């Protein structure tokens, strides 16, 4: 048997088990391009998407009545669990009081106070709200250019910072270029974006020395091309170098908020100039926050004076709406707590230890990387240090086979690479089922 034979069997099993989802998928094609409201919903390994009936805690039930252990959690928005009663209550109350005024509420102040409690110790004391992390990253880039009066930003090969044009550059044969597949882009993004390999301090310093880099936009741990950890000392060196050469350091913690109550910044006591957090900060309600230091805020004020009267081009009508602000406040006060992280981190350790036992016991040429409550199984014996190395070990047939096999076993992980996320409501028996399913897949892998 080969991968294609195995995939055919798994697809047939999925189709047989999901007649209702199949009917709904057929109906969806009548109105939605590609059959779904947002094309990422087609990125799962299944022949057609599962249609969700309901989800609670860390369990999801589809339209065919099949329940799953959910380690995807919406690809992070539901990192703290589905249908949280605290959020449900708050949203219902706010909906009854109005959701959009283009004016602040007491909950806006509450949310700001909670953000400063979390991130103020790391210098981040001035905040703004966006509707998505894409919007927040876009605003951070624009302000970095305005503040420094420099034209370029720097990103790392393999990055993803949402739907931000500036970040859609990659290295191909060591040369920068627009990412393949980029739709509708008529500009050469490499003219205003520098891209270098992650963990390459020499390349970082060489780029910063040019004096052209307004800001370095980075995830503390790369999570969108497969999880790639920073080398020891890399984060601190990045901070020192950006400071030395007058560039702003912008950290995107949309995924690495899994590290702890104050994210990776808090865990490692980093001090960026700007910080972006999306997805989970409002429990899945569309919202993101971005914060800056008092020094950067003052420079932003100066830049706005220089720009003069007129529209800044930053912000959207729905940003900071009352529903989102209530959600952020309640999540920070009642859900995103030390107790939640204690459970999540214990669960992640259990998962990582179990996956490593599978690797040791079966001899599968795999490895496991994790940051906080987020773990990833990599189909390579040694975790790659940069995106080029990660691309060289990607086996798309094996990834598709693993994902679809897990779905057929009642387990969901994120459809993008092998990301697994532990929520405060993930139970040990669910973790153990994922480990056992992975062991069974390892035995299949070794036979193919």
Secondary structure, DSSP 8 states (H G I E B T S, - for coil): --HHHHHHHHHHHHHHH-HHHHHHHHHHTTTSGGGSSSGGGG-SSSSS---EEEEEBTEEEETTS-EEEESSGGGGTTTT-BT-HHHHHHHHHHHHH-S--SS--HHHHHHHHHHHHHHGGGTEEEEEEESSHHHHHHHHHHHHHHHHT--EEEEETT---SS-GGG-EEEETTEEEE-TT--S--S-GGGTEEEE-TT-HHHHHHHHHTS-EEEEEE-SSB-SSS-B---TTHHHHHHHHHHHTT-EEEEE-TTGGGGSTTHHHHHHT---SEEEE-GGGGTTSS-EEEEEEHHHHHHHHHHHHHH-SS--S---TTTT-HHHHHHHHHIIIIISSHHHHHHHHHHHHHHHHHHHHHHHHH--S-EEEEETTEEEEESSSS--SSHHHHHHH--HHHHHHHHHHHHHTTEE--SSTTEEE--TT--HHHHHHHHHHHHHHHHHHHH-
